[in-house]
Amino acid sequence: MDSAKQRCYVAYDVSKATLMVAAPKGMPQGSLDNTQGAVDKQLQALIEHANRVNETLWLVCEATGGYQRTLEACAAKAGVPISVVPPAWIFHAKRSWGKLAKTDPLDAACILRYAQQENPDATPYDPGRYDFQELVSSRVLLVRERAKLQRRGQTLTIAAAKQALACAEAALEEQIAALDAEIASGLKERAKADVRLDAIRPLEGVGPGLLAVLHAYLPELGKVGRKQIASLAGVAPQARDSGKLQGRRYVYGGKRVVRTALYAACICFLRKSSPHRARYDELRARNKSHRTAIIAMAHALIIRINAVARQALEETKGIATA
């Protein structure tokens, strides 16, 4: 469809209550409510216009913490492709164009300009993954709060304060256990449609926590190359070279929650003998820092996971076409 027709981009700046629309001349623009009814009505008008000019209607917006889900659902129902791009991409593009102001119409216009220049890929709509992501993100939040309570409890001397924090920690433990059960059930159900889950589950270092995070936040797993997956996971050292200067490499960008889960898995490697622990000891013997060694382990782990996931997808594709 996209190869036969030119894309007709329509950009949305998404907020909780409203959507600011930027589109080519002659198409509906302006603000509308961020509700299913309002979006459906406007989409029909946009589709009719795109059909008249023989173009493919293509929506684009930023990821806004879930507020774009109504737009995604309506686009999927109407059969219209949509690209959900990271806000950082739009922010840096906007700065490169000399746009320093912050208004909804300006942001929507910058999203439209970015789409017209970069032609972003369509974002697959998977409401089940969004729901699963909410479970995982809630668990991550509760685990972080439990760690805060544990650290604070170690410094308290008043019995009443210690008791209060102990009760709060016990309540968090109960809620975390409930979420663990929901996540385990969700993974079991999702594995019926995603062969990657059963393929990577037996790998050393892939526990329930890492498996859930990878499935929730890294849908590209097995679908991209080793360099791309390492960059998406935030464990790819980025070059800092200029002329004759070869700067020190740092890891940044990517998905922080995935990087954190990979680090946690690698810390577990240090508690037992394994090839991963041998790799850590080798790097430390070469005077590499603890952090550098952990990053190298995380880098190797995600590449291994990606390779196994890709093989599972290829085997499934081969069976389907046989």
C-alpha positions as semicolon CSV with decimal commas, in nm:
position;residue;x (nm);y (nm);z (nm)
1;M;0,000;0,000;0,000
2;D;0,273;0,247;0,103
3;S;0,496;0,165;-0,192
4;A;0,218;0,236;-0,445
5;K;0,096;0,564;-0,297
6;Q;0,259;0,866;-0,146
7;R;0,214;0,905;0,227
8;C;-0,016;1,180;0,347
9;Y;0,107;1,257;0,699
10;V;-0,115;1,396;0,972
11;A;0,059;1,480;1,301
12;Y;-0,087;1,489;1,651
13;D;0,050;1,660;1,959
14;V;-0,109;1,449;2,234
15;S;-0,214;1,560;2,580
16;K;-0,447;1,406;2,835
17;A;-0,761;1,590;2,726
18;T;-0,694;1,718;2,375
19;L;-0,515;1,648;2,048
20;M;-0,357;1,924;1,843
21;V;-0,361;1,833;1,473
22;A;-0,119;1,949;1,203
23;A;-0,187;1,841;0,844
24;P;-0,127;1,953;0,485
25;K;-0,345;2,231;0,346
26;G;-0,704;2,136;0,275
27;M;-0,723;1,879;0,556
28;P;-0,887;1,915;0,901
29;Q;-0,655;2,080;1,153
30;G;-0,672;2,239;1,496
31;S;-0,766;2,096;1,834
32;L;-1,007;1,814;1,917
33;D;-1,097;1,612;2,224
34;N;-0,883;1,309;2,302
35;T;-1,185;1,079;2,292
36;Q;-1,273;0,785;2,069
37;G;-1,579;0,954;1,921
38;A;-1,397;1,274;1,825
39;V;-1,100;1,088;1,678
40;D;-1,319;0,846;1,480
41;K;-1,514;1,134;1,329
42;Q;-1,202;1,320;1,220
43;L;-1,037;1,005;1,085
44;Q;-1,329;0,952;0,847
45;A;-1,280;1,301;0,707
46;L;-0,905;1,247;0,674
47;I;-0,952;0,912;0,500
48;E;-1,196;1,063;0,251
49;H;-0,951;1,343;0,168
50;A;-0,657;1,101;0,128
51;N;-0,866;0,885;-0,105
52;R;-0,961;1,185;-0,320
53;V;-0,594;1,276;-0,374
54;N;-0,493;0,907;-0,409
55;E;-0,254;0,910;-0,112
56;T;-0,202;0,684;0,189
57;L;-0,317;0,846;0,513
58;W;-0,045;0,805;0,776
59;L;-0,071;0,930;1,134
60;V;0,226;1,022;1,352
61;C;0,252;1,125;1,716
62;E;0,487;1,115;2,013
63;A;0,480;0,851;2,284
64;T;0,318;1,032;2,578
65;G;0,300;0,781;2,859
66;G;-0,021;0,618;2,736
67;Y;-0,230;0,922;2,638
68;Q;-0,179;0,826;2,271
69;R;-0,354;0,491;2,315
70;T;-0,693;0,628;2,209
71;L;-0,541;0,755;1,885
72;E;-0,365;0,423;1,825
73;A;-0,683;0,224;1,887
74;C;-0,887;0,439;1,651
75;A;-0,618;0,418;1,382
76;A;-0,604;0,039;1,412
77;K;-0,984;0,014;1,388
78;A;-0,984;0,233;1,075
79;G;-0,692;0,046;0,919
80;V;-0,473;0,357;0,913
81;P;-0,097;0,316;0,983
82;I;0,046;0,520;1,267
83;S;0,402;0,594;1,381
84;V;0,458;0,654;1,753
85;V;0,801;0,815;1,779
86;P;1,011;0,885;2,091
87;P;0,971;1,244;2,216
88;A;1,350;1,289;2,226
89;W;1,368;1,252;1,848
90;I;1,120;1,534;1,798
91;F;1,285;1,749;2,066
92;H;1,631;1,732;1,907
93;A;1,493;1,780;1,557
94;K;1,300;2,084;1,679
95;R;1,613;2,233;1,835
96;S;1,810;2,171;1,515
97;W;1,551;2,378;1,326
98;G;1,596;2,668;1,568
99;K;1,253;2,623;1,726
100;L;1,287;2,707;2,094
101;A;0,928;2,798;2,182
102;K;0,686;2,544;2,331
103;T;0,324;2,551;2,214
104;D;0,088;2,275;2,107
105;P;0,045;2,402;1,746
106;L;0,423;2,441;1,708
107;D;0,488;2,093;1,848
108;A;0,232;1,940;1,611
109;A;0,387;2,123;1,316
110;C;0,734;1,997;1,415
111;I;0,606;1,640;1,439
112;L;0,459;1,676;1,091
113;R;0,785;1,816;0,953
114;Y;0,983;1,535;1,114
115;A;0,755;1,271;0,960
116;Q;0,777;1,426;0,615
117;Q;1,156;1,427;0,632
118;E;1,225;1,094;0,804
119;N;0,933;0,869;0,690
120;P;0,916;0,673;1,019
121;D;0,808;0,310;1,025
122;A;0,460;0,212;1,134
123;T;0,415;0,111;1,497
124;P;0,231;-0,222;1,539
125;Y;-0,075;-0,192;1,760
126;D;-0,083;-0,450;2,037
127;P;-0,323;-0,356;2,318
128;G;-0,234;-0,673;2,505
129;R;0,128;-0,564;2,528
130;Y;0,023;-0,225;2,661
131;D;-0,180;-0,393;2,935
132;F;0,111;-0,623;3,017
133;Q;0,344;-0,323;3,024
134;E;0,126;-0,162;3,291
135;L;0,168;-0,468;3,512
136;V;0,546;-0,468;3,468
137;S;0,585;-0,093;3,522
138;S;0,373;-0,110;3,838
139;R;0,590;-0,391;3,972
140;V;0,907;-0,194;3,896
141;L;0,765;0,103;4,087
142;L;0,671;-0,107;4,391
143;V;1,011;-0,278;4,400
144;R;1,179;0,062;4,391
145;E;0,965;0,184;4,681
146;R;1,039;-0,133;4,879
147;A;1,411;-0,072;4,837
148;K;1,368;0,283;4,968
149;L;1,188;0,155;5,277
150;Q;1,456;-0,107;5,340
151;R;1,736;0,149;5,317
152;R;1,552;0,393;5,541
153;G;1,471;0,122;5,795
154;Q;1,842;0,046;5,844
155;T;1,901;0,398;5,980
156;L;1,605;0,421;6,219
157;T;1,641;0,386;6,595
158;I;1,285;0,455;6,715
159;A;1,082;0,135;6,753
160;A;0,755;0,294;6,640
161;A;0,914;0,424;6,321
162;K;1,070;0,087;6,248
163;Q;0,736;-0,086;6,301
164;A;0,557;0,154;6,068
165;L;0,810;0,099;5,790
166;A;0,802;-0,278;5,845
167;C;0,423;-0,279;5,802
168;A;0,450;-0,071;5,486
169;E;0,717;-0,304;5,350
170;A;0,500;-0,609;5,426
171;A;0,211;-0,449;5,237
172;L;0,437;-0,384;4,939
173;E;0,557;-0,744;4,948
174;E;0,198;-0,862;4,927
175;Q;0,121;-0,637;4,631
176;I;0,442;-0,735;4,451
177;A;0,354;-1,103;4,494
178;A;0,008;-1,036;4,348
179;L;0,161;-0,860;4,048
180;D;0,411;-1,144;4,004
181;A;0,121;-1,387;3,977
182;E;-0,056;-1,166;3,720
183;I;0,265;-1,125;3,519
184;A;0,334;-1,500;3,521
185;S;-0,021;-1,566;3,402
186;G;0,015;-1,299;3,135
187;L;0,344;-1,443;3,009
188;K;0,189;-1,788;2,986
189;E;-0,100;-1,651;2,783
190;R;0,117;-1,433;2,561
191;A;0,356;-1,722;2,489
192;K;0,079;-1,888;2,287
193;A;0,113;-1,617;2,024
194;D;0,480;-1,522;2,069
195;V;0,731;-1,803;2,011
196;R;1,015;-1,584;2,133
197;L;0,907;-1,620;2,495
198;D;0,947;-1,998;2,514
199;A;1,268;-1,976;2,309
200;I;1,455;-1,736;2,539
201;R;1,307;-1,856;2,869
202;P;1,563;-2,143;2,916
203;L;1,864;-1,917;2,859
204;E;2,095;-1,862;3,153
205;G;2,026;-1,527;3,314
206;V;1,673;-1,490;3,176
207;G;1,462;-1,507;3,488
208;P;1,094;-1,415;3,520
209;G;1,174;-1,049;3,586
210;L;1,398;-1,000;3,284
211;L;1,165;-1,202;3,062
212;A;0,871;-0,981;3,158
213;V;1,065;-0,659;3,098
214;L;1,194;-0,774;2,759
215;H;0,846;-0,873;2,644
216;A;0,687;-0,553;2,771
217;Y;0,944;-0,298;2,654
218;L;1,145;-0,458;2,373
219;P;0,904;-0,577;2,101
220;E;1,190;-0,538;1,850
221;L;1,365;-0,841;2,003
222;G;1,464;-1,085;1,731
223;K;1,348;-0,848;1,455
224;V;1,659;-0,627;1,434
225;G;2,035;-0,683;1,423
226;R;2,278;-0,709;1,713
227;K;2,387;-0,345;1,696
228;Q;2,031;-0,216;1,687
229;I;1,913;-0,432;1,978
230;A;2,211;-0,331;2,193
231;S;2,136;0,034;2,121
232;L;1,766;-0,007;2,198
233;A;1,853;-0,179;2,526
234;G;2,089;0,104;2,617
235;V;2,402;-0,111;2,650
236;A;2,583;-0,010;2,329
237;P;2,895;0,202;2,390
238;Q;2,859;0,521;2,189
239;A;3,162;0,668;2,011
240;R;3,291;1,011;2,115
241;D;3,559;1,074;1,852
242;S;3,661;1,397;1,682
243;G;3,960;1,426;1,453
244;K;4,256;1,257;1,619
245;L;4,077;1,244;1,953
246;Q;3,933;0,907;2,050
247;G;3,715;0,978;2,350
248;R;3,600;0,733;2,612
249;R;3,290;0,536;2,516
250;Y;2,978;0,567;2,728
251;V;2,641;0,395;2,720
252;Y;2,339;0,623;2,708
253;G;2,002;0,639;2,542
254;G;1,794;0,328;2,484
255;K;1,531;0,201;2,723
256;R;1,636;0,251;3,081
257;V;1,407;-0,013;3,227
258;V;1,557;-0,276;2,996
259;R;1,913;-0,174;3,081
260;T;1,835;-0,191;3,453
261;A;1,687;-0,541;3,418
262;L;1,993;-0,658;3,223
263;Y;2,225;-0,518;3,491
264;A;2,030;-0,701;3,761
265;A;2,060;-1,027;3,569
266;C;2,435;-0,977;3,530
267;I;2,479;-0,908;3,901
268;C;2,324;-1,251;3,963
269;F;2,595;-1,405;3,742
270;L;2,858;-1,286;3,989
271;R;2,716;-1,510;4,263
272;K;2,800;-1,836;4,086
273;S;3,049;-1,991;3,848
274;S;2,948;-1,950;3,484
275;P;3,095;-1,842;3,150
276;H;2,955;-1,498;3,222
277;R;3,140;-1,482;3,553
278;A;3,457;-1,594;3,376
279;R;3,412;-1,306;3,131
280;Y;3,373;-1,065;3,423
281;D;3,688;-1,194;3,593
282;E;3,881;-1,166;3,266
283;L;3,782;-0,802;3,223
284;R;3,863;-0,718;3,583
285;A;4,205;-0,882;3,543
286;R;4,265;-0,640;3,253
287;N;4,203;-0,349;3,494
288;K;3,855;-0,277;3,361
289;S;3,618;-0,118;3,611
290;H;3,330;-0,309;3,769
291;R;3,081;-0,100;3,573
292;T;3,258;-0,160;3,242
293;A;3,262;-0,536;3,305
294;I;2,890;-0,539;3,392
295;I;2,808;-0,342;3,076
296;A;3,009;-0,587;2,866
297;M;2,818;-0,877;3,023
298;A;2,483;-0,706;2,962
299;H;2,584;-0,635;2,603
300;A;2,672;-1,000;2,542
301;L;2,355;-1,119;2,715
302;I;2,113;-0,911;2,508
303;I;2,289;-1,008;2,184
304;R;2,258;-1,376;2,279
305;I;1,891;-1,333;2,364
306;N;1,828;-1,149;2,038
307;A;1,996;-1,423;1,835
308;V;1,783;-1,695;1,995
309;A;1,466;-1,489;1,948
310;R;1,550;-1,429;1,582
311;Q;1,611;-1,800;1,525
312;A;1,273;-1,882;1,679
313;L;1,100;-1,632;1,451
314;E;1,277;-1,765;1,144
315;E;1,187;-2,124;1,230
316;T;0,824;-2,028;1,279
317;K;0,824;-1,843;0,948
318;G;0,978;-2,145;0,777
319;I;0,711;-2,376;0,918
320;A;0,435;-2,134;0,810
321;T;0,562;-2,116;0,452
322;A;0,638;-2,487;0,419
